[in-house]
Amino acid sequence: MSLKVGVVGMRGIGNTHASAYKQDPLSHLVAVCDVVKDRAESAAEKHGAKAYTSLAEMLRNEPDLDIVDVTTGGFENGSWHFEPAMEALEAGKNVLVEKPLSNDIHEARQMVAKAAEKKVRLGCNLNHYFTPPAEKAKQYLEEGQIGELIYCLHKMGFSAGEETYSAPGSSRWKGFPYAHLKAFLSHPFSVMRYFCGDVTHLQAFGNRPSFRRRVGDVMLSTVGIHVRFANDCVGYLLSQRGDATYGLGGWWSIEVAGTRGTFCIENCIEKVTYWPAPSPARAGSPEKMSGGGSEGSEVTSTGITDFSQTFPRRIHAFLEDVTRNVPPDAVRASGRDALAALEYTWAVMESYEQGGALVRPHPLPPIHGDPLTLPD
């Protein structure tokens, strides 16, 4: 039996989510909600659902909803997530929230705590690792083809430059120095953590180019972040918002290397390449001034160039988790996972404000587990 879904916030991203639910056999989109009446009614007509302008009314009139999907935006892309998510969690609904979980770390912590209190599933649209290349890369890790992790290099952003720049006009972005960090870093941090585990230390440097400063744009649009993971792997994240054009790897790439091999995913959903560690005959030698090299690579191309295909894949995973009645602690891309990315983001801001000081992110809430579902 398909799950009944209601989507809250019917701007562009809300319609993207609604379309994914309409196409998925595990779901039945029954309601859409937006405080702007015309927007709610237009979305309802488009998707064949009932329109609401109040979440309270939607919850009252649709008591059998299995999932409430919160796609509202707000300042820094996240200031309107807290109230509807908390209202839906309080009502005992499974909730999926667009990223970032919130633009306020205190609100995000409350959302995760509320989901734990109500024993319901809280997920976040961390869609960048719900892809065939990420699945293949995870397989390399789990089968031991990477070995002990050594480093992780991730770069993500929008390729552009000063000729294409225009100053932010929207009140949701203008005047917020950390808007890019809050709205965007949840994606790369979640991907790095997915492959390499929790981050224990972080150091960040941020800036913005002169063409932004000349027009009074205060947003930190370029940031370089050094990280250390709990497993002693080291990493680096480069994120920029249209300040320059990326070279190798395109607009999105992550390279994870270990003692037995290395993989690199390019452009999120397009392809993954694996290089096994070299044999002794091809190993690098400082004495011989030789860098060495792999015996050959394995390239897996998906044939997919449309990034938007990550949305239905991630939403389907949440539908699967709810359908299979997985414990809230086991939800993929959970609220706790999204909170981890925000804790790292807040550590980035703290490090930047202290001139690049080393910062330890705020600890995550513990996972207690459910005695009814944990195996002996």
N, C-alpha and C positions, 0 to 999 in steps of 0.2 A: 504494500500500500504506500502511495507516495506521501511525502511529508508536506504539510501545509506551511506556506511561507508568506510573510509580509515584509515588504521593503520600505524603509523609512528614509526619505530624502531623494527626490526624483529629478535631480539635475543630471548631468551627463553620466557620472559614474553609477548613479542609481539605476538609470536605464540600462547600462551595461550589465549590472548584476541581474536586473529583472529579466533581460533577454536570456542570460545563462540559465536561470531557473526555468524559464519557459521551455527551453530546449532539452532540459535534463529529465530523464524518465523517473528519477528518484524524487522529484519535487512537483508540487502543484502551487503555482503562484496565485494566491487568492486575494491579496490586498496590497495596495500601495498607499503611501502616506506622505504628504508634504504640507507644510503650513501655508504655502501658496496654492490656493484653490485651483486655479487654472492649470498649474503644473501637475497637481495630483490627478485632475480629471483627464488631462491629455495623456498622462502615463497609463491611467486605468484603461482608457480606450485603446491605446496602442498594444497593451499586454493582455487585455481581456480579464482585468481584475477589478475589484471594487475600490473606489477612491475614498480616502479619509484625509482630513486636515488636522487630526489630533491622534496621537499615538494612544492616549487613554481611551478614546472612542474606538479605535481599531482593536485594542486588546479586549475591550468590553463586548464588542459585537462579533469578534472572531476568537472565541475562547479556546478553540481547538488548534490554534497556531502552534506549530512545532518549532519554528525558527523565525526570529525577527532579525532582519539584516539592516544594520545601521550604516547608511551611506551619506549622511549629512556631512557638510564641510566646515565652514567657518574660518576664523582667523588661523593662519598657518596650516590650513587644511584639516584641522582637528578639533577646534574649540567647541563644536556642536555635537561631539560624539558622546560626551559624558551623560547628559540628562536622559536622552532616549535609551541608551544602553542600560543605565541603572534602572530605569523604569521597567524595561523588558525583563531584566534579570530579577528584579523584585517580584515580577509576575510569574517567575518560574519558567521562563522561556529560554531555550537555547539561543545564543546571540552570536552573530558574526558581525564584526566591526571593520570598516575600512581602516587602512593605515593612515597616519599613525593612530595608535589606540586612543591617544588624546594629545593635545598640545601642552598639557600640564602633567607633570610626573606624579603629583599628589592625587589627581583624579584617576590616572591610570592604575595606581596602586589600589585605590578604592574599588575600581571596577573588577580587578582580579580577586580582591578579597570578597566582594559581594558574590561573584560566581562560585567561589569556594564555599561560602556560607550557605548559598541556596542549592548547592550540589547540582549545578547545571553547567552546560558546556559553553565556554566563551572562546571564540576563535577570532582571528584577525586575517585580513586579506594580504598576507605576506606571500604574494603569488609568484615571486621570482624563482622559487625553487620547486614549483610544481610543473616541471618540464621534463621531456625525455632526456635532454643532456644531463640534468641534475640527477635523474634516476640512474643513468649510466655511471655517472661519477660516484654516486653513493655505492653502487655495485662494486666499483674498483676498490673503494675503501673497505667495504665489508668483506670482500674476498681476499684482502691482504695484498693487493697489487700496488698499493701506495706505501704500505709499511708504516713505520713510526713517522708521525708528522714533523716536518722541519719548518716549512714556511707557508704562508698564505698571502697572495697579492691580489687585491681586488680594486678595480677602478670602475666607476659608474658615473654617468652624467649625460648632459645634453651637448652634443657637438655644435658649436656656433662660434661667435667671436664679436669683435667690436662693430663690424659692419652690419650685423643682424640684430644688435642689441636695441632694446627699447626699455625705457624706465618703467618700473611697475606702476600701474595706474589703479589697480584694485586695492581697496582698503583692507582686503584680507592679507595682502602681502606688503604693502607700502609701510615703511617705518618699523618693520620687525627685523632686527639684525639676525635673529636665529631662525627665520622662517624656513630657509632651505634645509638647515640641519634637522629641524623638527619634522618637517614634511617628508623628507627624503631618506634620511639615514636609516630609518627602520628597515628599508629594503636591503642595502648592502650588509648592515650588521646582522640581520637575520640569516642571510646567506652564509656569511662567514661562520656564524655560530652553528648553523646546520651542519657544516662540514667539519669544523674544527673544535666545537665545544665552547664552553663559557670563557669569557674574557675576564682576566683578573687585574690587569694593569693597562693603562691607556695614557697616551701623550698626544696632544693635538696642536696644530698650527693652522690658523685660518686667515684669509685675506679676501680682498676684492680688487679687481683691476682698476686702473685710473679712469677708464671710461665710465665706470659705475660711480666712482667717487666724485667725478666732475658734476654729475647731476644730482648728487645728494642721496644716492642709493646706499642705504646703510647695511643691506643684507650681506652677510658673509657667504660669498658664492663659491669660494674654493677652499677646501680643507684637506690637509694631509694628516693622517692619524696612524700612529704606531701602536700596536697592541701586543699583549702577551696573553696567551691562552693558558687555561689551567693545566693542560698537558705539556706545557713548556714550549709549544710551537710559537713562533713569532709571526707577526703579520703587519701588513700595511694596507690602508684604505685611502684611495684618492677619490674625492667626490667634487664635481664642479658643475655649475649651472649655466652652461652656455658661454663660458669665458674663453674657451679654446676648443680646438678640434682634436679628438683622440686619434691616435695612429693605430698601431697594431692591436687587434682584438676588437675594434669597433667601439661602440658607445658603452659596452658592458662586457667585462671580462673578469674571470676569476681563475687564478692559477694556484693549485694546491700541490705541494711537493713533499715527498717522503723518502725514506731510505730505500724504497723498492721501485718507485716510479712517480710520475707527475701527470696531472691532468689539467687541462685548461678549457673552460667553457667560454664561447664567444657569443656575444649578442643575446645572451640569456637563453633563448629557445632554439637557436640555429644549429650549433654543433659543439661537440666535445672532442678533444684530442688527447690521447694517452701516449706517454713516452715511458717505456720501461727503463729502469736504471741500467747503465752500460755494463758490459762484461769487463773483466780486468784488462782485456786487450784494448778496449775503447775508453777506459776510464781516464779522466783528466789527470795531468801530472804537472804540478808547479815547477818541478825541476826541468821538465822538457818544454815549459811554456805552452802546454797543450791544455785546451779547455775540455777535451773529450766530447763524447756525445752518445746518444742512444742508438741502439741497433735498428731502430725504425719506430714509426708511430702508427697508432690505430686511430683513424678518424671516423667519427659517427656523425653524419649530417642528417638532420631531420627533414629537410626540404621545407621547413616552416620559416617564413620571414615575418609573419604577422604577430607582433608581440601581444596583441589583444587576445590571442588564443590562450594566454596564461590565465585569464579570468575564469572561463568555464571550467578549466582543469582544477583550479584551486577550490572553486565553489563545489564542484563534484566531490572533492575529497571531504569537505565538511559535511555534505549530505551523506556520504558513505559513513562517516564517523557517527553521525546521529542515527542513521538507519541501523547500524550494527550495535548501537547502544554501548559504544566504547566508554570507559570511565572518563570523567571530565579531565583527569590528569593526563590521559593518553591522547587527547585531541591533537591532531597535527596543526602546526602553526597556531598554537593556543594563545590565549590572552597572556599567559605567563611568558611565552616566547616573545610576544610583542612587547611586553613590559621589559624584558631583558634588553631588547634593542633600544628602548627609550632610556633605560638606566645608562647604557653606554653613551647615548646622545647627550644626556645631562652631564656625564663625565667629560665629554668633549668640550662642552661649554665651560665647565669649571677649569679644565686644563688651559683652554684658550685665554680665559680671564686672568689666569695666573702666569701668563707668558710661556706656556708650554710645559707646565709642571706635570710630573707624573701623578696620576690620579687612580685610585681604586674605585671602581663603580660600586654603587650601593648594592648590598646583597639582595638576592631574589628571595621571595617567600619560599619556605620549604615545601616539598611535595610530601604530603602525609599518606596518601594512598587510601583506598577503600577496602576495609577488611572483607567485604562481600565479594570483591572482584580479584583481589590479589591471590595468586597461586600460593600453595603451601611451600 
